[in-house]
């Protein structure tokens, strides 16, 4: 099975602290790397994580609060200084486009690579990126400004050939792809060999949902049903429920309610308020609702 990894670069909220960086992650799947959000300090975290700048092919921005996008122009500039030539795809709310290219014009003269912007509709769930390995969908969220999450879905792979059966029935190499695609086999003697005897089922496709920032949405689980892993903001604990409602954020318990109702494999908490010196308070609240919950921290890598 190919690696499907989530690299945590930053999991703090808006106010900078000495413990956490602003929001940024890298999703790695089948040799490709995609960034979600790009808060201040992201490129330093890329260095610490030993993630190669040249392998990053696309950036997905959830919304235009600074702790999710202030690092973008700096990273684009650094890519230019490093001699990048491959184009960089940027996905985000429509309002980002004019801001981004004004900054590029001001600070990034002579870029030798192309920056391509794709405006996303934050109000609907839609596939906005697709290649041979995966699709990326938007997830509508409820924040103080247009905001969406992103859902990464691995595409199903073909089943695995049973080499001993292929040899036993003397199936020629030219027919292997047909067998993988579901074809049965008929021997020279006329024996019908069902496909199920020739292959092992492929591993189930994996998926990852990133939901930050958002007020608790009771119907959010319908958009992310059964994902392998869910990252959901947990800015506050229940002690600050009124602040969560006021600023359109979620508590750790509310994140766990979403995970439970969506029947996800595991829940990752992040986007912590700076008021919490010990995030285990948030972890314990979430675990009361959804046991398979984990805290994110900088430099952590979650393998799906």
Secondary structure, 3 states (H helix, E strand, C coil): CCCEEEEEEECECCCCCCCCCCCEEEEEECCEEEEEEECCCHHHHHHHHCCCHHHEEEEECCCCCHHHHCCHHHHHHHHHHCCCCCCEEEEEECCHHHHHHHHHHHHCCCCCCCEEEEEECCCCCCEEEECCCEEEEEEECCCCCCCEEEEEEECCCCCEECHHHHHHCCCCHHHHHHHHCCCCEECCCCCEECHHHCEECCCCCCEEEEECCCCCCCCHHHHCCCCCEEEEECCECHHHHHHHHHCCCCEHHHHHHHHHHHCCCEEEEECECCCCCCCHHHHHHHHCCCCCEEECCCCCEEEC
